[in-house]
Amino acid sequence: MKLTSLASSLALFFSSSIFNASANPAQATPASATPASATPASATPAAAAPAAKSDAMTVEGTVKKVVAKKMEIYILPNDGGKKMEFYFPKDAQFIKAEKAVGFDALKEGQKVRVTYTKKGKRLNPSKAEILE
């Protein structure tokens, strides 16, 4: 008799569990499911990843030399550091009085602000702003 009672209790338990799972599927978790906290980082969408830290730097100084053929300038930094050499790529931005200008707007003696990144010893400029 005990066996029959145990079997009916188990049957009632399982039938109520199945009923509850179908009534509220959000709460039903299969035994093989992986909790959200155990999701590997590679499965995280790119949009959820933190933004990459920008390594762009700026320097302000005076243009000492302009080499138009190579889109190259040399500047002396305002902070008294040593002369810096910049070769601009074709897609670099040049700005004067908040307007886009060409590389040919750069002249010796001008005050400029150059935005660049550094890879090894190479300085890679992306923008030059003429300040005066």
Chimera marker file (.cmm) of the C-alpha trace (Angstrom):
<marker_set name="trace">
<marker id="1" x="0.000" y="0.000" z="0.000" r="1" g="1" b="0" radius="0.5"/>
<marker id="2" x="2.857" y="2.332" z="0.762" r="1" g="1" b="0" radius="0.5"/>
<marker id="3" x="4.249" y="1.755" z="-2.708" r="1" g="1" b="0" radius="0.5"/>
<marker id="4" x="0.973" y="2.731" z="-4.351" r="1" g="1" b="0" radius="0.5"/>
<marker id="5" x="0.788" y="5.852" z="-2.200" r="1" g="1" b="0" radius="0.5"/>
<marker id="6" x="4.395" y="6.800" z="-3.062" r="1" g="1" b="0" radius="0.5"/>
<marker id="7" x="3.769" y="6.218" z="-6.767" r="1" g="1" b="0" radius="0.5"/>
<marker id="8" x="0.671" y="8.416" z="-6.764" r="1" g="1" b="0" radius="0.5"/>
<marker id="9" x="2.507" y="11.151" z="-4.828" r="1" g="1" b="0" radius="0.5"/>
<marker id="10" x="5.333" y="11.111" z="-7.392" r="1" g="1" b="0" radius="0.5"/>
<marker id="11" x="2.857" y="11.136" z="-10.273" r="1" g="1" b="0" radius="0.5"/>
<marker id="12" x="1.068" y="14.100" z="-8.720" r="1" g="1" b="0" radius="0.5"/>
<marker id="13" x="4.397" y="15.929" z="-8.165" r="1" g="1" b="0" radius="0.5"/>
<marker id="14" x="5.602" y="15.421" z="-11.734" r="1" g="1" b="0" radius="0.5"/>
<marker id="15" x="2.247" y="16.322" z="-13.270" r="1" g="1" b="0" radius="0.5"/>
<marker id="16" x="2.088" y="19.546" z="-11.233" r="1" g="1" b="0" radius="0.5"/>
<marker id="17" x="5.715" y="20.379" z="-12.220" r="1" g="1" b="0" radius="0.5"/>
<marker id="18" x="4.903" y="19.900" z="-15.894" r="1" g="1" b="0" radius="0.5"/>
<marker id="19" x="1.732" y="21.972" z="-15.507" r="1" g="1" b="0" radius="0.5"/>
<marker id="20" x="3.654" y="24.802" z="-13.789" r="1" g="1" b="0" radius="0.5"/>
<marker id="21" x="6.369" y="24.744" z="-16.451" r="1" g="1" b="0" radius="0.5"/>
<marker id="22" x="3.861" y="25.007" z="-19.269" r="1" g="1" b="0" radius="0.5"/>
<marker id="23" x="1.876" y="27.682" z="-17.433" r="1" g="1" b="0" radius="0.5"/>
<marker id="24" x="4.941" y="29.878" z="-16.868" r="1" g="1" b="0" radius="0.5"/>
<marker id="25" x="7.750" y="28.908" z="-19.267" r="1" g="1" b="0" radius="0.5"/>
<marker id="26" x="9.955" y="31.815" z="-18.140" r="1" g="1" b="0" radius="0.5"/>
<marker id="27" x="10.425" y="30.095" z="-14.798" r="1" g="1" b="0" radius="0.5"/>
<marker id="28" x="10.978" y="26.656" z="-16.271" r="1" g="1" b="0" radius="0.5"/>
<marker id="29" x="14.676" y="25.927" z="-16.612" r="1" g="1" b="0" radius="0.5"/>
<marker id="30" x="15.803" y="22.649" z="-18.114" r="1" g="1" b="0" radius="0.5"/>
<marker id="31" x="18.563" y="20.884" z="-16.229" r="1" g="1" b="0" radius="0.5"/>
<marker id="32" x="20.937" y="21.333" z="-19.193" r="1" g="1" b="0" radius="0.5"/>
<marker id="33" x="20.446" y="25.116" z="-19.369" r="1" g="1" b="0" radius="0.5"/>
<marker id="34" x="23.472" y="27.298" z="-18.714" r="1" g="1" b="0" radius="0.5"/>
<marker id="35" x="22.919" y="30.239" z="-16.361" r="1" g="1" b="0" radius="0.5"/>
<marker id="36" x="23.435" y="33.673" z="-17.970" r="1" g="1" b="0" radius="0.5"/>
<marker id="37" x="26.407" y="34.371" z="-15.708" r="1" g="1" b="0" radius="0.5"/>
<marker id="38" x="28.184" y="31.320" z="-17.133" r="1" g="1" b="0" radius="0.5"/>
<marker id="39" x="27.947" y="32.543" z="-20.743" r="1" g="1" b="0" radius="0.5"/>
<marker id="40" x="31.461" y="32.736" z="-22.218" r="1" g="1" b="0" radius="0.5"/>
<marker id="41" x="32.744" y="36.218" z="-23.101" r="1" g="1" b="0" radius="0.5"/>
<marker id="42" x="33.026" y="35.245" z="-26.756" r="1" g="1" b="0" radius="0.5"/>
<marker id="43" x="29.250" y="34.771" z="-26.878" r="1" g="1" b="0" radius="0.5"/>
<marker id="44" x="28.650" y="38.358" z="-25.732" r="1" g="1" b="0" radius="0.5"/>
<marker id="45" x="27.506" y="40.586" z="-28.601" r="1" g="1" b="0" radius="0.5"/>
<marker id="46" x="30.025" y="43.197" z="-29.767" r="1" g="1" b="0" radius="0.5"/>
<marker id="47" x="27.627" y="46.012" z="-28.882" r="1" g="1" b="0" radius="0.5"/>
<marker id="48" x="27.785" y="44.984" z="-25.234" r="1" g="1" b="0" radius="0.5"/>
<marker id="49" x="31.587" y="45.056" z="-25.175" r="1" g="1" b="0" radius="0.5"/>
<marker id="50" x="33.170" y="48.144" z="-23.614" r="1" g="1" b="0" radius="0.5"/>
<marker id="51" x="34.431" y="50.796" z="-26.025" r="1" g="1" b="0" radius="0.5"/>
<marker id="52" x="38.109" y="50.631" z="-26.894" r="1" g="1" b="0" radius="0.5"/>
<marker id="53" x="40.208" y="53.191" z="-25.127" r="1" g="1" b="0" radius="0.5"/>
<marker id="54" x="41.419" y="55.887" z="-27.501" r="1" g="1" b="0" radius="0.5"/>
<marker id="55" x="45.185" y="56.259" z="-27.622" r="1" g="1" b="0" radius="0.5"/>
<marker id="56" x="45.119" y="59.523" z="-29.586" r="1" g="1" b="0" radius="0.5"/>
<marker id="57" x="47.390" y="62.278" z="-28.288" r="1" g="1" b="0" radius="0.5"/>
<marker id="58" x="47.706" y="65.957" z="-29.133" r="1" g="1" b="0" radius="0.5"/>
<marker id="59" x="50.609" y="68.369" z="-29.197" r="1" g="1" b="0" radius="0.5"/>
<marker id="60" x="50.619" y="72.125" z="-29.689" r="1" g="1" b="0" radius="0.5"/>
<marker id="61" x="53.588" y="73.889" z="-31.152" r="1" g="1" b="0" radius="0.5"/>
<marker id="62" x="55.097" y="76.022" z="-33.900" r="1" g="1" b="0" radius="0.5"/>
<marker id="63" x="55.607" y="74.764" z="-37.463" r="1" g="1" b="0" radius="0.5"/>
<marker id="64" x="59.343" y="74.909" z="-38.212" r="1" g="1" b="0" radius="0.5"/>
<marker id="65" x="59.368" y="73.243" z="-41.622" r="1" g="1" b="0" radius="0.5"/>
<marker id="66" x="56.809" y="72.186" z="-44.251" r="1" g="1" b="0" radius="0.5"/>
<marker id="67" x="57.636" y="69.626" z="-46.971" r="1" g="1" b="0" radius="0.5"/>
<marker id="68" x="54.650" y="69.758" z="-49.328" r="1" g="1" b="0" radius="0.5"/>
<marker id="69" x="55.743" y="66.864" z="-51.604" r="1" g="1" b="0" radius="0.5"/>
<marker id="70" x="55.681" y="64.441" z="-48.677" r="1" g="1" b="0" radius="0.5"/>
<marker id="71" x="52.813" y="66.086" z="-46.727" r="1" g="1" b="0" radius="0.5"/>
<marker id="72" x="55.319" y="66.381" z="-43.892" r="1" g="1" b="0" radius="0.5"/>
<marker id="73" x="55.751" y="68.993" z="-41.165" r="1" g="1" b="0" radius="0.5"/>
<marker id="74" x="58.193" y="69.509" z="-38.323" r="1" g="1" b="0" radius="0.5"/>
<marker id="75" x="57.010" y="71.300" z="-35.190" r="1" g="1" b="0" radius="0.5"/>
<marker id="76" x="58.621" y="72.521" z="-31.974" r="1" g="1" b="0" radius="0.5"/>
<marker id="77" x="56.265" y="71.711" z="-29.067" r="1" g="1" b="0" radius="0.5"/>
<marker id="78" x="55.173" y="74.575" z="-26.792" r="1" g="1" b="0" radius="0.5"/>
<marker id="79" x="56.319" y="72.567" z="-23.751" r="1" g="1" b="0" radius="0.5"/>
<marker id="80" x="59.947" y="72.837" z="-24.876" r="1" g="1" b="0" radius="0.5"/>
<marker id="81" x="60.297" y="69.218" z="-25.999" r="1" g="1" b="0" radius="0.5"/>
<marker id="82" x="62.355" y="68.192" z="-28.985" r="1" g="1" b="0" radius="0.5"/>
<marker id="83" x="61.297" y="68.709" z="-32.617" r="1" g="1" b="0" radius="0.5"/>
<marker id="84" x="58.537" y="66.339" z="-33.816" r="1" g="1" b="0" radius="0.5"/>
<marker id="85" x="58.129" y="65.049" z="-37.372" r="1" g="1" b="0" radius="0.5"/>
<marker id="86" x="54.714" y="64.238" z="-38.857" r="1" g="1" b="0" radius="0.5"/>
<marker id="87" x="53.917" y="62.603" z="-42.236" r="1" g="1" b="0" radius="0.5"/>
<marker id="88" x="50.208" y="63.113" z="-42.941" r="1" g="1" b="0" radius="0.5"/>
<marker id="89" x="48.152" y="60.478" z="-44.779" r="1" g="1" b="0" radius="0.5"/>
<marker id="90" x="45.906" y="61.548" z="-47.674" r="1" g="1" b="0" radius="0.5"/>
<marker id="91" x="42.785" y="61.235" z="-45.478" r="1" g="1" b="0" radius="0.5"/>
<marker id="92" x="44.108" y="63.534" z="-42.711" r="1" g="1" b="0" radius="0.5"/>
<marker id="93" x="42.030" y="66.527" z="-41.644" r="1" g="1" b="0" radius="0.5"/>
<marker id="94" x="43.330" y="70.086" z="-41.732" r="1" g="1" b="0" radius="0.5"/>
<marker id="95" x="41.310" y="72.778" z="-39.967" r="1" g="1" b="0" radius="0.5"/>
<marker id="96" x="41.649" y="76.552" z="-39.805" r="1" g="1" b="0" radius="0.5"/>
<marker id="97" x="39.076" y="78.840" z="-38.144" r="1" g="1" b="0" radius="0.5"/>
<marker id="98" x="36.784" y="75.802" z="-37.683" r="1" g="1" b="0" radius="0.5"/>
<marker id="99" x="36.722" y="75.120" z="-41.445" r="1" g="1" b="0" radius="0.5"/>
<marker id="100" x="38.287" y="72.302" z="-43.432" r="1" g="1" b="0" radius="0.5"/>
<marker id="101" x="41.335" y="73.369" z="-45.435" r="1" g="1" b="0" radius="0.5"/>
<marker id="102" x="44.044" y="71.545" z="-47.383" r="1" g="1" b="0" radius="0.5"/>
<marker id="103" x="47.580" y="70.644" z="-46.348" r="1" g="1" b="0" radius="0.5"/>
<marker id="104" x="48.775" y="73.702" z="-48.298" r="1" g="1" b="0" radius="0.5"/>
<marker id="105" x="47.278" y="75.949" z="-45.588" r="1" g="1" b="0" radius="0.5"/>
<marker id="106" x="50.145" y="74.930" z="-43.258" r="1" g="1" b="0" radius="0.5"/>
<marker id="107" x="52.982" y="77.471" z="-43.207" r="1" g="1" b="0" radius="0.5"/>
<marker id="108" x="56.218" y="77.848" z="-41.265" r="1" g="1" b="0" radius="0.5"/>
<marker id="109" x="55.811" y="79.885" z="-38.082" r="1" g="1" b="0" radius="0.5"/>
<marker id="110" x="52.131" y="78.959" z="-37.520" r="1" g="1" b="0" radius="0.5"/>
<marker id="111" x="50.860" y="77.679" z="-34.206" r="1" g="1" b="0" radius="0.5"/>
<marker id="112" x="49.221" y="74.258" z="-34.641" r="1" g="1" b="0" radius="0.5"/>
<marker id="113" x="47.635" y="71.448" z="-32.669" r="1" g="1" b="0" radius="0.5"/>
<marker id="114" x="48.314" y="67.987" z="-34.105" r="1" g="1" b="0" radius="0.5"/>
<marker id="115" x="46.291" y="64.920" z="-33.143" r="1" g="1" b="0" radius="0.5"/>
<marker id="116" x="48.247" y="61.675" z="-33.562" r="1" g="1" b="0" radius="0.5"/>
<marker id="117" x="48.840" y="58.145" z="-32.372" r="1" g="1" b="0" radius="0.5"/>
<marker id="118" x="52.205" y="56.586" z="-31.703" r="1" g="1" b="0" radius="0.5"/>
<marker id="119" x="53.312" y="53.155" z="-32.896" r="1" g="1" b="0" radius="0.5"/>
<marker id="120" x="56.836" y="52.413" z="-31.797" r="1" g="1" b="0" radius="0.5"/>
<marker id="121" x="58.814" y="55.523" z="-32.698" r="1" g="1" b="0" radius="0.5"/>
<marker id="122" x="56.486" y="56.487" z="-35.560" r="1" g="1" b="0" radius="0.5"/>
<marker id="123" x="54.035" y="59.361" z="-35.042" r="1" g="1" b="0" radius="0.5"/>
<marker id="124" x="50.848" y="58.866" z="-37.087" r="1" g="1" b="0" radius="0.5"/>
<marker id="125" x="48.939" y="62.149" z="-37.399" r="1" g="1" b="0" radius="0.5"/>
<marker id="126" x="45.243" y="62.267" z="-38.282" r="1" g="1" b="0" radius="0.5"/>
<marker id="127" x="44.469" y="65.972" z="-37.865" r="1" g="1" b="0" radius="0.5"/>
<marker id="128" x="46.183" y="69.356" z="-37.759" r="1" g="1" b="0" radius="0.5"/>
<marker id="129" x="44.418" y="72.453" z="-36.481" r="1" g="1" b="0" radius="0.5"/>
<marker id="130" x="45.924" y="75.813" z="-37.365" r="1" g="1" b="0" radius="0.5"/>
<marker id="131" x="45.534" y="77.922" z="-34.229" r="1" g="1" b="0" radius="0.5"/>
<marker id="132" x="46.453" y="81.359" z="-35.634" r="1" g="1" b="0" radius="0.5"/>
<link id1="1" id2="2" r="1" g="1" b="0" radius="0.2"/>
<link id1="2" id2="3" r="1" g="1" b="0" radius="0.2"/>
<link id1="3" id2="4" r="1" g="1" b="0" radius="0.2"/>
<link id1="4" id2="5" r="1" g="1" b="0" radius="0.2"/>
<link id1="5" id2="6" r="1" g="1" b="0" radius="0.2"/>
<link id1="6" id2="7" r="1" g="1" b="0" radius="0.2"/>
<link id1="7" id2="8" r="1" g="1" b="0" radius="0.2"/>
<link id1="8" id2="9" r="1" g="1" b="0" radius="0.2"/>
<link id1="9" id2="10" r="1" g="1" b="0" radius="0.2"/>
<link id1="10" id2="11" r="1" g="1" b="0" radius="0.2"/>
<link id1="11" id2="12" r="1" g="1" b="0" radius="0.2"/>
<link id1="12" id2="13" r="1" g="1" b="0" radius="0.2"/>
<link id1="13" id2="14" r="1" g="1" b="0" radius="0.2"/>
<link id1="14" id2="15" r="1" g="1" b="0" radius="0.2"/>
<link id1="15" id2="16" r="1" g="1" b="0" radius="0.2"/>
<link id1="16" id2="17" r="1" g="1" b="0" radius="0.2"/>
<link id1="17" id2="18" r="1" g="1" b="0" radius="0.2"/>
<link id1="18" id2="19" r="1" g="1" b="0" radius="0.2"/>
<link id1="19" id2="20" r="1" g="1" b="0" radius="0.2"/>
<link id1="20" id2="21" r="1" g="1" b="0" radius="0.2"/>
<link id1="21" id2="22" r="1" g="1" b="0" radius="0.2"/>
<link id1="22" id2="23" r="1" g="1" b="0" radius="0.2"/>
<link id1="23" id2="24" r="1" g="1" b="0" radius="0.2"/>
<link id1="24" id2="25" r="1" g="1" b="0" radius="0.2"/>
<link id1="25" id2="26" r="1" g="1" b="0" radius="0.2"/>
<link id1="26" id2="27" r="1" g="1" b="0" radius="0.2"/>
<link id1="27" id2="28" r="1" g="1" b="0" radius="0.2"/>
<link id1="28" id2="29" r="1" g="1" b="0" radius="0.2"/>
<link id1="29" id2="30" r="1" g="1" b="0" radius="0.2"/>
<link id1="30" id2="31" r="1" g="1" b="0" radius="0.2"/>
<link id1="31" id2="32" r="1" g="1" b="0" radius="0.2"/>
<link id1="32" id2="33" r="1" g="1" b="0" radius="0.2"/>
<link id1="33" id2="34" r="1" g="1" b="0" radius="0.2"/>
<link id1="34" id2="35" r="1" g="1" b="0" radius="0.2"/>
<link id1="35" id2="36" r="1" g="1" b="0" radius="0.2"/>
<link id1="36" id2="37" r="1" g="1" b="0" radius="0.2"/>
<link id1="37" id2="38" r="1" g="1" b="0" radius="0.2"/>
<link id1="38" id2="39" r="1" g="1" b="0" radius="0.2"/>
<link id1="39" id2="40" r="1" g="1" b="0" radius="0.2"/>
<link id1="40" id2="41" r="1" g="1" b="0" radius="0.2"/>
<link id1="41" id2="42" r="1" g="1" b="0" radius="0.2"/>
<link id1="42" id2="43" r="1" g="1" b="0" radius="0.2"/>
<link id1="43" id2="44" r="1" g="1" b="0" radius="0.2"/>
<link id1="44" id2="45" r="1" g="1" b="0" radius="0.2"/>
<link id1="45" id2="46" r="1" g="1" b="0" radius="0.2"/>
<link id1="46" id2="47" r="1" g="1" b="0" radius="0.2"/>
<link id1="47" id2="48" r="1" g="1" b="0" radius="0.2"/>
<link id1="48" id2="49" r="1" g="1" b="0" radius="0.2"/>
<link id1="49" id2="50" r="1" g="1" b="0" radius="0.2"/>
<link id1="50" id2="51" r="1" g="1" b="0" radius="0.2"/>
<link id1="51" id2="52" r="1" g="1" b="0" radius="0.2"/>
<link id1="52" id2="53" r="1" g="1" b="0" radius="0.2"/>
<link id1="53" id2="54" r="1" g="1" b="0" radius="0.2"/>
<link id1="54" id2="55" r="1" g="1" b="0" radius="0.2"/>
<link id1="55" id2="56" r="1" g="1" b="0" radius="0.2"/>
<link id1="56" id2="57" r="1" g="1" b="0" radius="0.2"/>
<link id1="57" id2="58" r="1" g="1" b="0" radius="0.2"/>
<link id1="58" id2="59" r="1" g="1" b="0" radius="0.2"/>
<link id1="59" id2="60" r="1" g="1" b="0" radius="0.2"/>
<link id1="60" id2="61" r="1" g="1" b="0" radius="0.2"/>
<link id1="61" id2="62" r="1" g="1" b="0" radius="0.2"/>
<link id1="62" id2="63" r="1" g="1" b="0" radius="0.2"/>
<link id1="63" id2="64" r="1" g="1" b="0" radius="0.2"/>
<link id1="64" id2="65" r="1" g="1" b="0" radius="0.2"/>
<link id1="65" id2="66" r="1" g="1" b="0" radius="0.2"/>
<link id1="66" id2="67" r="1" g="1" b="0" radius="0.2"/>
<link id1="67" id2="68" r="1" g="1" b="0" radius="0.2"/>
<link id1="68" id2="69" r="1" g="1" b="0" radius="0.2"/>
<link id1="69" id2="70" r="1" g="1" b="0" radius="0.2"/>
<link id1="70" id2="71" r="1" g="1" b="0" radius="0.2"/>
<link id1="71" id2="72" r="1" g="1" b="0" radius="0.2"/>
<link id1="72" id2="73" r="1" g="1" b="0" radius="0.2"/>
<link id1="73" id2="74" r="1" g="1" b="0" radius="0.2"/>
<link id1="74" id2="75" r="1" g="1" b="0" radius="0.2"/>
<link id1="75" id2="76" r="1" g="1" b="0" radius="0.2"/>
<link id1="76" id2="77" r="1" g="1" b="0" radius="0.2"/>
<link id1="77" id2="78" r="1" g="1" b="0" radius="0.2"/>
<link id1="78" id2="79" r="1" g="1" b="0" radius="0.2"/>
<link id1="79" id2="80" r="1" g="1" b="0" radius="0.2"/>
<link id1="80" id2="81" r="1" g="1" b="0" radius="0.2"/>
<link id1="81" id2="82" r="1" g="1" b="0" radius="0.2"/>
<link id1="82" id2="83" r="1" g="1" b="0" radius="0.2"/>
<link id1="83" id2="84" r="1" g="1" b="0" radius="0.2"/>
<link id1="84" id2="85" r="1" g="1" b="0" radius="0.2"/>
<link id1="85" id2="86" r="1" g="1" b="0" radius="0.2"/>
<link id1="86" id2="87" r="1" g="1" b="0" radius="0.2"/>
<link id1="87" id2="88" r="1" g="1" b="0" radius="0.2"/>
<link id1="88" id2="89" r="1" g="1" b="0" radius="0.2"/>
<link id1="89" id2="90" r="1" g="1" b="0" radius="0.2"/>
<link id1="90" id2="91" r="1" g="1" b="0" radius="0.2"/>
<link id1="91" id2="92" r="1" g="1" b="0" radius="0.2"/>
<link id1="92" id2="93" r="1" g="1" b="0" radius="0.2"/>
<link id1="93" id2="94" r="1" g="1" b="0" radius="0.2"/>
<link id1="94" id2="95" r="1" g="1" b="0" radius="0.2"/>
<link id1="95" id2="96" r="1" g="1" b="0" radius="0.2"/>
<link id1="96" id2="97" r="1" g="1" b="0" radius="0.2"/>
<link id1="97" id2="98" r="1" g="1" b="0" radius="0.2"/>
<link id1="98" id2="99" r="1" g="1" b="0" radius="0.2"/>
<link id1="99" id2="100" r="1" g="1" b="0" radius="0.2"/>
<link id1="100" id2="101" r="1" g="1" b="0" radius="0.2"/>
<link id1="101" id2="102" r="1" g="1" b="0" radius="0.2"/>
<link id1="102" id2="103" r="1" g="1" b="0" radius="0.2"/>
<link id1="103" id2="104" r="1" g="1" b="0" radius="0.2"/>
<link id1="104" id2="105" r="1" g="1" b="0" radius="0.2"/>
<link id1="105" id2="106" r="1" g="1" b="0" radius="0.2"/>
<link id1="106" id2="107" r="1" g="1" b="0" radius="0.2"/>
<link id1="107" id2="108" r="1" g="1" b="0" radius="0.2"/>
<link id1="108" id2="109" r="1" g="1" b="0" radius="0.2"/>
<link id1="109" id2="110" r="1" g="1" b="0" radius="0.2"/>
<link id1="110" id2="111" r="1" g="1" b="0" radius="0.2"/>
<link id1="111" id2="112" r="1" g="1" b="0" radius="0.2"/>
<link id1="112" id2="113" r="1" g="1" b="0" radius="0.2"/>
<link id1="113" id2="114" r="1" g="1" b="0" radius="0.2"/>
<link id1="114" id2="115" r="1" g="1" b="0" radius="0.2"/>
<link id1="115" id2="116" r="1" g="1" b="0" radius="0.2"/>
<link id1="116" id2="117" r="1" g="1" b="0" radius="0.2"/>
<link id1="117" id2="118" r="1" g="1" b="0" radius="0.2"/>
<link id1="118" id2="119" r="1" g="1" b="0" radius="0.2"/>
<link id1="119" id2="120" r="1" g="1" b="0" radius="0.2"/>
<link id1="120" id2="121" r="1" g="1" b="0" radius="0.2"/>
<link id1="121" id2="122" r="1" g="1" b="0" radius="0.2"/>
<link id1="122" id2="123" r="1" g="1" b="0" radius="0.2"/>
<link id1="123" id2="124" r="1" g="1" b="0" radius="0.2"/>
<link id1="124" id2="125" r="1" g="1" b="0" radius="0.2"/>
<link id1="125" id2="126" r="1" g="1" b="0" radius="0.2"/>
<link id1="126" id2="127" r="1" g="1" b="0" radius="0.2"/>
<link id1="127" id2="128" r="1" g="1" b="0" radius="0.2"/>
<link id1="128" id2="129" r="1" g="1" b="0" radius="0.2"/>
<link id1="129" id2="130" r="1" g="1" b="0" radius="0.2"/>
<link id1="130" id2="131" r="1" g="1" b="0" radius="0.2"/>
<link id1="131" id2="132" r="1" g="1" b="0" radius="0.2"/>
</marker_set>
